[in-house]
Amino acid sequence: MTGKRTINKAACKRLAGEVRAELGLEPMDALDPWQLAELYGVRVVALGTLPLNHAIREHFHYVRPHVFSGALLPHRTGAVIVENDAHPLARRRSTMGHEMAHVIGEHKFGTSLVNERGCRTADKVQEDEAAEISGELLIPFEAAKRLARRKATDDEVALRFGVSLELARWRMNATGARIIAQRAANYRRAAGN
């Protein structure tokens, strides 16, 4: 019997925690994903610095910037990340975190970014795992719990970690931090504390 491949969220959390520790980060410290790339020897190239035709650059910077955030590409014996430098810094941090999650997750990838129909190819399990690892890299579970106990808003979380409001909201919901904080408060109230 073959089972559906799924990610191990606990393993993703541990791996991200080990990487943050390598960088000397505490749970409430913001991650600099470019520093992480440097630590792992991954070169980062801004899309705007590539020798592209002006029309191509304009397309990805201004006409349809949402179609390309970044990509991890094989290069010699390592990898390079191409990032869309037209995006806001918070979005770029998320992109970098995600691409570096593929690196630290030791994900395998082919040399093709699109299939024969021109559609982007990606391994769903690896993408889900990279999302979990990058989420934990950028806003650790422990930080989410602390901020939930302090009743921090999604805006405050985003500002503290330099990420988008959407990422902050996702992490505060996906970690269950606010539910945990509410249950603890309910328990303290019921116990008379």
N, C-alpha and C positions, 0 to 999 in steps of 0.2 A: 504494500500500500504506500503510495507516495503522498506525502502531505504538502500542503501549500507552504512555500517559504515565507517566513515572517521575520521581523526584526526582534532583537532582544533589547528592550528599552533599558533594562538595568545595566547591561553590558555597555550600551552607548553612554549612559550616565557615568559609569566608572571610567571609561576611556577619556571622555571629555574632562572629567575631574583630574585624571593623571596628567593630561596635557596642560591644563590650567596650572597645576602644581609645578610642572616643568618651567613655566613662565613666572613662577613666584606669585601667582594671583590668589587672593582670598575670594570667597564667594561674592562679596559686594564690589569687587574690582571689575571695571570694564576691560574686556579683551581687546587688544589691538590685533586684528587679523593679519595685518601686513607684517607685524613683528613675528607672528606665528609662522607665516610663510617664509620669512627670513630664517627662522630657527630650523625649519625643515628643508631649507635650500631650494625652495620653490620660487622661481622668478615670476614677478607680476608685471604684466605689460598692459598699459592703458590703451584701449581701442583707438583713442585719438592720436596716439603716437605711431601707430602702424602706417606703413607706406601704402595707404589705400587710395583708390580713386575717390575724388572729392564727393561724388554722388553717393558712393557707398557709405562713406563716413556720415554724410548728411542724413542718409536714410536711418542709420542706427542711432544717431545722436538726436535728431529733431523730428523726422517724419514718423518713424515707428520705434522709438527708444524702448518700448516695453517688450519687443520681440527678442531682445538680446541683453541679458544682464552680465553674463560671464560664462567662461568655459575653462575646464581643466583639460589641457592637451598634453599628450606625450611629447617629450623632447629629449632626444638622445637617451640617456639612462635615467632621466628624471621626468619632471613635468613643468609646465608653465601655465599660469593663469592669465587669461585675457579678460579684462574687466571693462565694462562700459562706464567710462569716466564721465559721461554726460548725466549719469544718475546722481541723485542726492547722496550725500555721504552716508546717511543712515542705511539707504538701500545698498550701497556699495559694501558696507560692513557686513550686511546680511549675506550678500553674494559671496564675499571673500570667506566668511565663516562656513558657508555651505561647501564651497569648492575645497577648502582646507579640510573639511570633514571627510571628503572623499579620500584625501591624502592620508590622514591619520587613521581612517577606517580601512586603509590598504585595499581600496576597491579596485577591481580590474576594469579596464575600459579598452575599447577598441579604438582604432584610429579614425573611424567614421563617426561623425556627429549627426549625420542624416542618413536615412535609408534611401532606397532607389526611388521612392515617391517624393523625396525632398522633405520628409518629416523627421523631426529630431528623434533620435533613438536614445533610450535610457532604460536601465534595469530598474524596475519599480522598487524592488526590495532595497537596492543600493541607494536610490533616491530617498526613500523613506528613512533609511538608516542615517544618511547624510543630514536630513532635516532634523532628526532627533539629536545627533551629535552636535550639529551647529547650534541648535536651540540651547543645549546645555552649555556649550562653549560661551555663547553670548549672554544668556541669562540663566545662571545655574538654578536648579531646583531649590537649593538652600536659600539663595537670595530671594527667589520668588516667595518662599514661605515667610521670610523675615519682612519683606515689603507688604505682603498680604496682612500680616499681624499689625503693621503700622497703618493699614488702610490706604496704602499708596494707590494713586490712580494709574491707569495705563499710561497716561501722559508722563507722569513722574517716573515710572519705570523706564519708558522709552528714553527720556532725557538722561537718566542716571547711567544707562548702558550704551547710549549713543546709537540706538536702533530705531526703526520705524515704529509708529503707533501700532500698526498691524502685527508686527512681530512681538511687541510687548504684550498686546492683548492675547495673542495666540499662546505665548508662554505662560501667562498668568492663568489662562483657562486650561491648557493642556497639562500643566503640572498639578492641577487641582489645588493650588496654593490657597486660593480664597476659600474654598470649601473646607480645607484643613483648618484654616484660621477661624472660620465661623464655628466649626464644631468645637474647637478648643475654647472659644469664647462662651459658647452655649454650656459646655461642661463646667467651666469656672463659675458661670452665673448660677447654674443648678446646684453647685456645691457651696454656693454662698461666698465665693472668693472674690 
